[in-house]
């Protein structure tokens, strides 16, 4: 498992990404597998399967994060 902070605007920290992830206990980081993929649900790459470390201009911080 890897961790990343939401200051890095990657898909894994985005509200629109539907891939497997979980917030840390303090909700300041996201834990995920680097090879994870998930569909973009309403963001800049809507309905496209994106890698966890992907990016786009429509990034919005995942709501469960501080």
N, CA, C and O atoms as a GROMACS GRO file, in nm:
protein
  264
    1UNK      N    1   0.083  -0.119   0.000
    1UNK     CA    2   0.000   0.000   0.000
    1UNK      C    3   0.087   0.124   0.000
    1UNK      O    4   0.190   0.130   0.068
    2UNK      N    5   0.045   0.221  -0.075
    2UNK     CA    6   0.115   0.350  -0.079
    2UNK      C    7   0.024   0.455  -0.018
    2UNK      O    8  -0.097   0.435  -0.005
    3UNK      N    9   0.083   0.568   0.019
    3UNK     CA   10   0.007   0.681   0.073
    3UNK      C   11   0.038   0.805  -0.009
    3UNK      O   12   0.150   0.823  -0.058
    4UNK      N   13  -0.062   0.890  -0.022
    4UNK     CA   14  -0.042   1.017  -0.092
    4UNK      C   15  -0.130   1.123  -0.026
    4UNK      O   16  -0.241   1.093   0.018
    5UNK      N   17  -0.080   1.246  -0.020
    5UNK     CA   18  -0.157   1.356   0.037
    5UNK      C   19  -0.241   1.422  -0.072
    5UNK      O   20  -0.204   1.418  -0.189
    6UNK      N   21  -0.354   1.482  -0.035
    6UNK     CA   22  -0.438   1.545  -0.137
    6UNK      C   23  -0.378   1.670  -0.201
    6UNK      O   24  -0.434   1.723  -0.297
    7UNK      N   25  -0.266   1.718  -0.149
    7UNK     CA   26  -0.201   1.832  -0.213
    7UNK      C   27  -0.145   1.791  -0.350
    7UNK      O   28  -0.119   1.876  -0.436
    8UNK      N   29  -0.126   1.660  -0.368
    8UNK     CA   30  -0.088   1.608  -0.499
    8UNK      C   31  -0.218   1.579  -0.572
    8UNK      O   32  -0.293   1.491  -0.530
    9UNK      N   33  -0.246   1.651  -0.677
    9UNK     CA   34  -0.374   1.640  -0.746
    9UNK      C   35  -0.378   1.522  -0.841
    9UNK      O   36  -0.384   1.538  -0.963
   10UNK      N   37  -0.374   1.403  -0.782
   10UNK     CA   38  -0.382   1.278  -0.858
   10UNK      C   39  -0.526   1.225  -0.851
   10UNK      O   40  -0.602   1.263  -0.762
   11UNK      N   41  -0.562   1.139  -0.944
   11UNK     CA   42  -0.696   1.081  -0.947
   11UNK      C   43  -0.732   1.014  -0.814
   11UNK      O   44  -0.847   1.023  -0.770
   12UNK      N   45  -0.637   0.948  -0.752
   12UNK     CA   46  -0.666   0.876  -0.628
   12UNK      C   47  -0.713   0.967  -0.515
   12UNK      O   48  -0.777   0.919  -0.422
   13UNK      N   49  -0.684   1.096  -0.521
   13UNK     CA   50  -0.730   1.190  -0.418
   13UNK      C   51  -0.849   1.273  -0.466
   13UNK      O   52  -0.888   1.370  -0.400
   14UNK      N   53  -0.905   1.238  -0.580
   14UNK     CA   54  -1.014   1.316  -0.641
   14UNK      C   55  -1.152   1.261  -0.606
   14UNK      O   56  -1.171   1.140  -0.596
   15UNK      N   57  -1.246   1.350  -0.589
   15UNK     CA   58  -1.386   1.317  -0.559
   15UNK      C   59  -1.446   1.230  -0.669
   15UNK      O   60  -1.532   1.146  -0.640
   16UNK      N   61  -1.405   1.248  -0.793
   16UNK     CA   62  -1.467   1.179  -0.907
   16UNK      C   63  -1.412   1.038  -0.933
   16UNK      O   64  -1.474   0.962  -1.008
   17UNK      N   65  -1.300   1.002  -0.874
   17UNK     CA   66  -1.237   0.872  -0.903
   17UNK      C   67  -1.306   0.762  -0.823
   17UNK      O   68  -1.330   0.779  -0.704
   18UNK      N   69  -1.339   0.650  -0.888
   18UNK     CA   70  -1.414   0.542  -0.823
   18UNK      C   71  -1.331   0.418  -0.791
   18UNK      O   72  -1.387   0.315  -0.756
   19UNK      N   73  -1.201   0.427  -0.803
   19UNK     CA   74  -1.115   0.310  -0.779
   19UNK      C   75  -1.100   0.276  -0.630
   19UNK      O   76  -1.147   0.350  -0.544
   20UNK      N   77  -1.034   0.164  -0.601
   20UNK     CA   78  -1.016   0.120  -0.463
   20UNK      C   79  -0.914   0.206  -0.388
   20UNK      O   80  -0.801   0.224  -0.433
   21UNK      N   81  -0.956   0.258  -0.274
   21UNK     CA   82  -0.871   0.344  -0.191
   21UNK      C   83  -0.935   0.356  -0.054
   21UNK      O   84  -1.050   0.317  -0.035
   22UNK      N   85  -0.860   0.408   0.041
   22UNK     CA   86  -0.918   0.436   0.172
   22UNK      C   87  -0.841   0.549   0.237
   22UNK      O   88  -0.720   0.563   0.217
   23UNK      N   89  -0.911   0.631   0.315
   23UNK     CA   90  -0.843   0.739   0.386
   23UNK      C   91  -0.766   0.683   0.505
   23UNK      O   92  -0.804   0.579   0.560
   24UNK      N   93  -0.659   0.750   0.544
   24UNK     CA   94  -0.587   0.710   0.664
   24UNK      C   95  -0.672   0.748   0.785
   24UNK      O   96  -0.773   0.818   0.771
   25UNK      N   97  -0.633   0.703   0.902
   25UNK     CA   98  -0.709   0.730   1.025
   25UNK      C   99  -0.728   0.880   1.049
   25UNK      O  100  -0.833   0.922   1.099
   26UNK      N  101  -0.629   0.959   1.014
   26UNK     CA  102  -0.638   1.105   1.034
   26UNK      C  103  -0.704   1.176   0.916
   26UNK      O  104  -0.721   1.298   0.919
   27UNK      N  105  -0.740   1.102   0.813
   27UNK     CA  106  -0.802   1.156   0.691
   27UNK      C  107  -0.719   1.264   0.624
   27UNK      O  108  -0.773   1.356   0.562
   28UNK      N  109  -0.586   1.252   0.636
   28UNK     CA  110  -0.497   1.349   0.573
   28UNK      C  111  -0.428   1.292   0.450
   28UNK      O  112  -0.365   1.366   0.374
   29UNK      N  113  -0.438   1.161   0.431
   29UNK     CA  114  -0.375   1.092   0.318
   29UNK      C  115  -0.469   0.982   0.268
   29UNK      O  116  -0.566   0.946   0.334
   30UNK      N  117  -0.438   0.932   0.151
   30UNK     CA  118  -0.512   0.820   0.092
   30UNK      C  119  -0.418   0.702   0.080
   30UNK      O  120  -0.304   0.717   0.036
   31UNK      N  121  -0.464   0.584   0.118
   31UNK     CA  122  -0.388   0.460   0.099
   31UNK      C  123  -0.445   0.390  -0.024
   31UNK      O  124  -0.566   0.384  -0.043
   32UNK      N  125  -0.356   0.337  -0.107
   32UNK     CA  126  -0.399   0.275  -0.233
   32UNK      C  127  -0.288   0.188  -0.289
   32UNK      O  128  -0.173   0.198  -0.246
   33UNK      N  129  -0.322   0.105  -0.385
   33UNK     CA  130  -0.225   0.027  -0.461
   33UNK      C  131  -0.189   0.108  -0.586
   33UNK      O  132  -0.278   0.156  -0.656
   34UNK      N  133  -0.062   0.122  -0.612
   34UNK     CA  134  -0.018   0.204  -0.726
   34UNK      C  135  -0.077   0.156  -0.859
   34UNK      O  136  -0.098   0.237  -0.949
   35UNK      N  137  -0.104   0.027  -0.871
   35UNK     CA  138  -0.157  -0.027  -0.996
   35UNK      C  139  -0.310  -0.016  -1.006
   35UNK      O  140  -0.368  -0.062  -1.104
   36UNK      N  141  -0.374   0.043  -0.905
   36UNK     CA  142  -0.520   0.053  -0.904
   36UNK      C  143  -0.571   0.139  -1.019
   36UNK      O  144  -0.508   0.237  -1.059
   37UNK      N  145  -0.687   0.101  -1.070
   37UNK     CA  146  -0.755   0.179  -1.173
   37UNK      C  147  -0.900   0.197  -1.131
   37UNK      O  148  -0.956   0.112  -1.063
   38UNK      N  149  -0.959   0.306  -1.173
   38UNK     CA  150  -1.099   0.332  -1.143
   38UNK      C  151  -1.157   0.424  -1.248
   38UNK      O  152  -1.084   0.496  -1.316
   39UNK      N  153  -1.286   0.422  -1.259
   39UNK     CA  154  -1.352   0.506  -1.357
   39UNK      C  155  -1.371   0.647  -1.303
   39UNK      O  156  -1.399   0.667  -1.185
   40UNK      N  157  -1.355   0.744  -1.391
   40UNK     CA  158  -1.383   0.882  -1.357
   40UNK      C  159  -1.535   0.901  -1.366
   40UNK      O  160  -1.595   0.870  -1.469
   41UNK      N  161  -1.596   0.951  -1.259
   41UNK     CA  162  -1.742   0.963  -1.254
   41UNK      C  163  -1.784   1.110  -1.248
   41UNK      O  164  -1.826   1.159  -1.144
   42UNK      N  165  -1.772   1.179  -1.360
   42UNK     CA  166  -1.819   1.316  -1.367
   42UNK      C  167  -1.711   1.421  -1.377
   42UNK      O  168  -1.743   1.540  -1.390
   43UNK      N  169  -1.587   1.382  -1.371
   43UNK     CA  170  -1.477   1.478  -1.380
   43UNK      C  171  -1.436   1.504  -1.524
   43UNK      O  172  -1.515   1.484  -1.617
   44UNK      N  173  -1.316   1.548  -1.542
   44UNK     CA  174  -1.264   1.584  -1.673
   44UNK      C  175  -1.245   1.468  -1.769
   44UNK      O  176  -1.233   1.488  -1.890
   45UNK      N  177  -1.241   1.347  -1.716
   45UNK     CA  178  -1.225   1.228  -1.801
   45UNK      C  179  -1.343   1.133  -1.777
   45UNK      O  180  -1.325   1.012  -1.762
   46UNK      N  181  -1.462   1.190  -1.774
   46UNK     CA  182  -1.584   1.119  -1.741
   46UNK      C  183  -1.599   0.986  -1.816
   46UNK      O  184  -1.586   0.979  -1.938
   47UNK      N  185  -1.626   0.882  -1.738
   47UNK     CA  186  -1.648   0.744  -1.784
   47UNK      C  187  -1.524   0.679  -1.846
   47UNK      O  188  -1.536   0.578  -1.915
   48UNK      N  189  -1.407   0.735  -1.822
   48UNK     CA  190  -1.282   0.674  -1.870
   48UNK      C  191  -1.212   0.610  -1.752
   48UNK      O  192  -1.205   0.669  -1.644
   49UNK      N  193  -1.159   0.490  -1.771
   49UNK     CA  194  -1.085   0.421  -1.666
   49UNK      C  195  -0.948   0.488  -1.651
   49UNK      O  196  -0.871   0.497  -1.746
   50UNK      N  197  -0.920   0.535  -1.530
   50UNK     CA  198  -0.797   0.609  -1.503
   50UNK      C  199  -0.712   0.538  -1.399
   50UNK      O  200  -0.764   0.474  -1.308
   51UNK      N  201  -0.581   0.550  -1.413
   51UNK     CA  202  -0.488   0.499  -1.313
   51UNK      C  203  -0.492   0.590  -1.192
   51UNK      O  204  -0.527   0.708  -1.203
   52UNK      N  205  -0.455   0.536  -1.077
   52UNK     CA  206  -0.457   0.611  -0.952
   52UNK      C  207  -0.373   0.738  -0.960
   52UNK      O  208  -0.411   0.840  -0.902
   53UNK      N  209  -0.262   0.735  -1.030
   53UNK     CA  210  -0.172   0.849  -1.037
   53UNK      C  211  -0.200   0.941  -1.155
   53UNK      O  212  -0.121   1.030  -1.184
   54UNK      N  213  -0.313   0.919  -1.224
   54UNK     CA  214  -0.350   1.005  -1.336
   54UNK      C  215  -0.388   1.145  -1.287
   54UNK      O  216  -0.405   1.167  -1.167
   55UNK      N  217  -0.402   1.239  -1.380
   55UNK     CA  218  -0.439   1.376  -1.346
   55UNK      C  219  -0.531   1.435  -1.453
   55UNK      O  220  -0.540   1.384  -1.565
   56UNK      N  221  -0.599   1.544  -1.416
   56UNK     CA  222  -0.674   1.624  -1.513
   56UNK      C  223  -0.703   1.759  -1.450
   56UNK      O  224  -0.676   1.780  -1.332
   57UNK      N  225  -0.758   1.852  -1.527
   57UNK     CA  226  -0.785   1.987  -1.478
   57UNK      C  227  -0.913   1.999  -1.396
   57UNK      O  228  -0.938   2.105  -1.339
   58UNK      N  229  -0.994   1.894  -1.387
   58UNK     CA  230  -1.120   1.899  -1.314
   58UNK      C  231  -1.109   1.838  -1.174
   58UNK      O  232  -1.211   1.805  -1.114
   59UNK      N  233  -0.988   1.823  -1.122
   59UNK     CA  234  -0.965   1.761  -0.992
   59UNK      C  235  -1.040   1.835  -0.882
   59UNK      O  236  -1.040   1.958  -0.877
   60UNK      N  237  -1.105   1.757  -0.794
   60UNK     CA  238  -1.170   1.809  -0.674
   60UNK      C  239  -1.134   1.716  -0.558
   60UNK      O  240  -1.147   1.594  -0.570
   61UNK      N  241  -1.090   1.773  -0.448
   61UNK     CA  242  -1.046   1.691  -0.334
   61UNK      C  243  -1.158   1.599  -0.287
   61UNK      O  244  -1.272   1.641  -0.271
   62UNK      N  245  -1.122   1.471  -0.266
   62UNK     CA  246  -1.215   1.369  -0.218
   62UNK      C  247  -1.277   1.418  -0.087
   62UNK      O  248  -1.204   1.458   0.004
   63UNK      N  249  -1.406   1.415  -0.076
   63UNK     CA  250  -1.480   1.472   0.035
   63UNK      C  251  -1.448   1.416   0.173
   63UNK      O  252  -1.471   1.485   0.272
   64UNK      N  253  -1.396   1.294   0.182
   64UNK     CA  254  -1.365   1.236   0.314
   64UNK      C  255  -1.232   1.285   0.368
   64UNK      O  256  -1.198   1.258   0.484
   65UNK      N  257  -1.155   1.357   0.287
   65UNK     CA  258  -1.025   1.409   0.330
   65UNK      C  259  -1.040   1.548   0.391
   65UNK      O  260  -1.128   1.624   0.353
   66UNK      N  261  -0.953   1.578   0.486
   66UNK     CA  262  -0.955   1.711   0.550
   66UNK      C  263  -0.910   1.817   0.451
   66UNK      O  264  -0.904   1.935   0.486
   0.00000   0.00000   0.00000
